[in-house]
Amino acid sequence: MSFRHLTILLPLTAGLVRTLALDIGNTAVKYGCFEADVLVESATGQTPEQVRAAVARLRPEHGVVASVAEPAAAWATELRPQIPGQVLEFAPATTPLPIANAYATPHTLGADRLAAAVGAAWLLPGRNVVIVDAGTAIKCDLVEGGHTFRGGSIAPGLAMRFQALHTFTGRLPLVSHLPNVEASVPLTGTDTESAIRSGVVNGAVAEVRGLLADYEAQYPGLAVVLAGGDAAFFRARLKGPIFVIPELVLIGLHRILVHHVST
């Protein structure tokens, strides 16, 4: 089920007409524009010039910036002349949240992980949820009872695994592309490239399956949400009811901004 299918059932938020959420990731810059609680436009792989052009065209009233790469402050400073209301720099350790954060070291917590947790808690209220964010890293995080972020795990993403095999060995080639989303990856590789692909892809999928099975044993009825650039790739290889919400981090940032402005 996509985010757009979910949002038609959700109430609008009074008082916030148009907002911009900006997510500065390790490999891409993404923005989302919301009217009340509905995502009306989003884009990824954006340059600073493209973001400025989008803000000029969309004219948001408030904005929020989160970054796991360069400091959010630089982007917020860039946006403030274009946005008349508040431009929030999301800091996991200090920014007020609509959920509890039980992470032991919030100052080390990635903004994307916490924003995704807020988004999942809002979209699936009252549920135990595991978020699998498959991008540069594969992050599996638990939101307990729809109200508390507990933490989770971080492992290398698919591209990082391919790169590591090439970088830290003398002769293994760089396998630079994934198979099609629906294509199967043979368990037994018959040459070096197919063996690498089997190890990376089938190994990562088995890893995620095992983590989800362990979580489901602890939390019967657990909801699973997939996000990140490789979400569709994993969805085709995982079983059971799973929500695929590519915009989850943007949704969470928007909800954090709503909470900040309205309190």
Backbone torsions as a table, in degrees:
resi	resn	phi	psi	omega
1	MET	NA	135.7	-177.7
2	SER	-92.1	165.3	176.8
3	PHE	-58.3	-40.5	-177.4
4	ARG	-63.3	-34.3	176.4
5	HIS	-68.0	-35.2	-179.6
6	LEU	-71.7	-39.8	-169.7
7	THR	-69.1	-21.0	-179.7
8	ILE	-66.8	-14.9	179.7
9	LEU	-97.2	-3.1	-171.7
10	LEU	-102.4	144.6	-178.9
11	PRO	-72.2	154.9	174.7
12	LEU	-80.0	155.6	178.7
13	THR	-99.0	117.8	-179.7
14	ALA	-68.6	142.6	172.1
15	GLY	97.3	-18.3	177.5
16	LEU	-119.7	107.5	-174.8
17	VAL	-86.3	-48.8	-177.5
18	ARG	-143.1	128.2	-179.6
19	THR	-131.7	159.3	176.6
20	LEU	-123.1	129.6	173.5
21	ALA	-112.0	129.8	-177.7
22	LEU	-122.9	122.7	-177.3
23	ASP	-115.1	111.5	-179.8
24	ILE	-96.1	102.0	-177.4
25	GLY	-95.0	-177.3	179.5
26	ASN	-70.3	-30.3	-176.8
27	THR	-122.5	-9.6	-177.4
28	ALA	-154.9	154.2	173.8
29	VAL	-108.0	127.9	-177.2
30	LYS	-125.1	144.2	172.1
31	TYR	-130.0	155.4	173.6
32	GLY	-138.4	135.6	176.4
33	CYS	-108.8	128.9	-177.7
34	PHE	-115.7	138.4	166.2
35	GLU	-109.4	113.4	-167.4
36	ALA	54.7	-120.1	-178.6
37	ASP	-105.8	16.3	-177.8
38	VAL	-107.1	124.8	175.7
39	LEU	-74.6	115.7	-175.6
40	VAL	-102.5	-19.6	178.5
41	GLU	-159.3	140.9	174.2
42	SER	-149.1	157.0	178.4
43	ALA	-155.5	152.2	178.5
44	THR	-126.1	167.9	-178.5
45	GLY	67.5	36.9	-173.1
46	GLN	-90.9	142.4	171.4
47	THR	-89.4	163.6	176.0
48	PRO	-56.0	-38.1	179.3
49	GLU	-64.6	-39.9	178.6
50	GLN	-67.6	-37.3	177.6
51	VAL	-64.7	-45.3	178.8
52	ARG	-60.1	-41.0	179.2
53	ALA	-65.1	-40.2	179.1
54	ALA	-65.0	-41.3	179.3
55	VAL	-64.6	-41.5	178.8
56	ALA	-62.7	-36.1	-178.1
57	ARG	-80.0	-40.0	-174.2
58	LEU	-84.8	-27.2	176.5
59	ARG	53.5	59.2	177.7
60	PRO	-67.7	152.4	178.3
61	GLU	-86.1	-33.2	178.8
62	HIS	-137.5	161.2	179.9
63	GLY	-145.5	159.9	175.6
64	VAL	-139.4	139.1	-178.5
65	VAL	-125.7	131.4	174.2
66	ALA	-130.9	145.8	-177.8
67	SER	-146.2	139.4	170.0
68	VAL	-110.8	5.8	-178.7
69	ALA	-118.2	-103.0	178.4
70	GLU	-74.5	159.3	-177.2
71	PRO	-58.7	138.5	178.6
72	ALA	-65.9	-26.9	-175.1
73	ALA	-59.5	-37.4	-178.8
74	ALA	-64.5	-41.5	178.4
75	TRP	-69.1	-40.3	179.1
76	ALA	-62.1	-41.9	177.4
77	THR	-61.2	-38.8	178.8
78	GLU	-64.9	-35.6	-174.3
79	LEU	-85.7	-25.8	-172.3
80	ARG	-57.2	-38.4	177.9
81	PRO	-65.1	-19.4	-177.7
82	GLN	-96.7	-16.4	-173.8
83	ILE	-116.5	119.4	-172.6
84	PRO	-71.2	-29.7	-178.0
85	GLY	-90.9	-145.6	-177.7
86	GLN	-81.2	143.6	170.3
87	VAL	-120.5	105.3	-174.2
88	LEU	-87.4	129.4	170.4
89	GLU	-93.3	107.7	-174.4
90	PHE	-73.6	120.4	177.7
91	ALA	-122.4	111.5	-174.3
92	PRO	-54.7	-30.7	-176.3
93	ALA	-79.5	-22.0	-170.8
94	THR	-128.4	-22.6	-176.8
95	THR	-72.6	129.0	176.8
96	PRO	-60.7	143.4	-175.0
97	LEU	-126.1	156.4	173.9
98	PRO	-82.3	-1.3	174.1
99	ILE	-129.0	165.9	176.4
100	ALA	-82.8	148.7	178.4
101	ASN	-118.7	108.8	-177.5
102	ALA	-97.4	11.5	179.3
103	TYR	-65.7	134.8	-173.9
104	ALA	-69.7	-29.1	-179.4
105	THR	-127.7	74.7	-175.8
106	PRO	-61.7	-23.4	179.3
107	HIS	-71.1	-16.6	177.0
108	THR	-101.1	-2.2	-174.6
109	LEU	-78.7	131.8	178.0
110	GLY	-65.9	135.3	-179.5
111	ALA	-59.6	-34.5	-178.6
112	ASP	-66.6	-38.6	179.3
113	ARG	-63.6	-44.3	-177.3
114	LEU	-72.2	-38.6	177.2
115	ALA	-63.5	-41.0	177.4
116	ALA	-61.5	-38.2	178.3
117	ALA	-63.9	-41.9	177.5
118	VAL	-62.6	-43.4	178.4
119	GLY	-61.8	-43.4	179.9
120	ALA	-65.7	-40.3	179.4
121	ALA	-63.7	-34.6	-179.8
122	TRP	-75.5	-41.4	-178.0
123	LEU	-73.9	-29.2	-177.7
124	LEU	-126.9	67.8	-172.7
125	PRO	-61.9	138.4	175.6
126	GLY	78.4	0.8	-175.4
127	ARG	-99.0	150.5	162.4
128	ASN	-77.9	126.5	-173.4
129	VAL	-132.0	134.7	166.8
130	VAL	-108.2	128.2	178.6
131	ILE	-102.2	123.6	173.5
132	VAL	-105.9	104.8	179.8
133	ASP	-101.5	103.0	-173.4
134	ALA	-102.6	97.8	179.1
135	GLY	-140.8	-130.2	175.7
136	THR	-53.7	-42.9	170.4
137	ALA	-117.6	159.6	173.4
138	ILE	-103.0	111.2	-176.9
139	LYS	-111.9	129.1	174.5
140	CYS	-115.7	115.7	-174.7
141	ASP	-126.9	146.3	-177.1
142	LEU	-107.1	129.5	167.0
143	VAL	-110.4	116.8	-174.6
144	GLU	-94.0	125.4	174.5
145	GLY	64.9	13.5	-179.1
146	GLY	76.4	8.6	-174.4
147	HIS	-138.1	-9.4	-175.8
148	THR	-138.2	123.9	172.8
149	PHE	-82.0	123.4	-176.3
150	ARG	-99.9	-25.3	-174.0
151	GLY	116.8	-162.5	-178.3
152	GLY	173.3	-135.1	-176.1
153	SER	-137.5	154.6	177.6
154	ILE	-131.8	128.7	178.5
155	ALA	-138.1	162.4	179.0
156	PRO	-61.7	142.0	174.6
157	GLY	-77.5	177.2	-175.5
158	LEU	-60.4	-50.0	-178.4
159	ALA	-61.8	-37.8	179.7
160	MET	-65.9	-37.0	179.3
161	ARG	-67.0	-44.1	176.3
162	PHE	-59.8	-45.1	-177.9
163	GLN	-64.4	-40.4	-178.0
164	ALA	-63.8	-41.5	179.0
165	LEU	-60.9	-38.3	179.5
166	HIS	-73.9	-41.9	-173.7
167	THR	-71.6	-39.3	-171.7
168	PHE	-100.8	15.9	172.5
169	THR	-127.8	165.9	-176.8
170	GLY	-84.3	-30.6	-170.3
171	ARG	-133.3	-4.6	-178.8
172	LEU	-71.0	132.5	-178.5
173	PRO	-75.6	161.8	173.7
174	LEU	-85.6	116.6	174.0
175	VAL	-90.1	107.1	-166.5
176	SER	-100.5	2.5	-179.6
177	HIS	-139.3	146.6	175.7
178	LEU	-88.6	155.3	171.6
179	PRO	-67.8	170.1	176.2
180	ASN	-57.1	153.5	-175.7
181	VAL	-52.4	-44.0	-175.4
182	GLU	-87.6	-8.7	-175.0
183	ALA	-73.7	141.2	176.2
184	SER	-82.0	151.4	176.4
185	VAL	-112.5	112.0	-177.4
186	PRO	-53.7	139.2	179.7
187	LEU	-64.8	-37.2	-178.7
188	THR	-105.0	108.6	177.6
189	GLY	-73.8	139.3	-177.1
190	THR	-102.6	-1.9	171.8
191	ASP	-148.8	176.1	-173.2
192	THR	-62.6	-42.7	-178.3
193	GLU	-65.0	-43.9	-179.3
194	SER	-71.1	-28.4	175.7
195	ALA	-68.4	-40.5	175.8
196	ILE	-62.8	-45.3	-179.0
197	ARG	-62.3	-40.6	177.9
198	SER	-63.5	-45.7	-178.5
199	GLY	-62.8	-43.0	-178.2
200	VAL	-72.0	-54.4	-173.8
201	VAL	-71.1	-55.3	-178.0
202	ASN	-66.2	-33.5	177.0
203	GLY	-65.8	-44.4	-179.7
204	ALA	-66.1	-41.2	179.2
205	VAL	-64.3	-43.6	178.1
206	ALA	-62.1	-37.9	178.0
207	GLU	-61.3	-47.5	-179.6
208	VAL	-67.3	-42.1	177.2
209	ARG	-57.2	-44.5	-179.5
210	GLY	-63.4	-42.3	177.8
211	LEU	-62.3	-44.2	-179.9
212	LEU	-64.7	-39.0	178.3
213	ALA	-62.6	-41.0	178.5
214	ASP	-65.9	-42.0	177.1
215	TYR	-63.6	-42.7	-178.7
216	GLU	-65.0	-31.1	176.3
217	ALA	-66.2	-33.1	178.9
218	GLN	-83.9	-31.1	-174.5
219	TYR	-129.5	82.8	178.2
220	PRO	-57.8	140.6	-178.1
221	GLY	80.0	14.3	-179.1
222	LEU	-57.3	139.5	172.1
223	ALA	-94.5	142.9	179.9
224	VAL	-120.6	128.8	178.7
225	VAL	-120.3	131.1	176.2
226	LEU	-105.8	135.3	176.4
227	ALA	-142.6	177.3	178.0
228	GLY	94.6	168.0	-173.9
229	GLY	-63.9	-26.6	179.6
230	ASP	-102.6	18.5	-176.8
231	ALA	-59.6	-46.2	-178.3
232	ALA	-63.5	-35.3	179.9
233	PHE	-62.9	-45.1	179.3
234	PHE	-71.9	-36.5	-178.5
235	ARG	-58.7	-37.5	-179.6
236	ALA	-68.2	-12.5	-174.7
237	ARG	-118.2	1.4	177.3
238	LEU	-112.1	151.0	-177.4
239	LYS	-104.8	163.1	175.0
240	GLY	93.2	170.6	178.8
241	PRO	-70.8	118.8	-177.4
242	ILE	-135.1	134.3	173.9
243	PHE	-88.8	126.4	175.0
244	VAL	-103.6	113.2	-174.4
245	ILE	-131.0	83.3	-177.3
246	PRO	-58.2	-28.3	-175.4
247	GLU	-91.6	18.1	-170.5
248	LEU	-58.6	-43.1	-179.4
249	VAL	-64.2	-42.4	178.3
250	LEU	-62.6	-40.6	178.3
251	ILE	-61.6	-45.4	178.9
252	GLY	-62.8	-41.2	177.6
253	LEU	-61.7	-42.0	177.4
254	HIS	-59.8	-43.8	-178.9
255	ARG	-67.6	-34.6	175.3
256	ILE	-64.2	-41.5	177.7
257	LEU	-63.8	-44.2	177.7
258	VAL	-57.9	-46.0	179.8
259	HIS	-61.4	-41.3	-178.2
260	HIS	-66.8	-44.7	-176.2
261	VAL	-72.3	-33.2	-173.4
262	SER	-90.5	-3.8	179.8
263	THR	-109.7	NA	NA
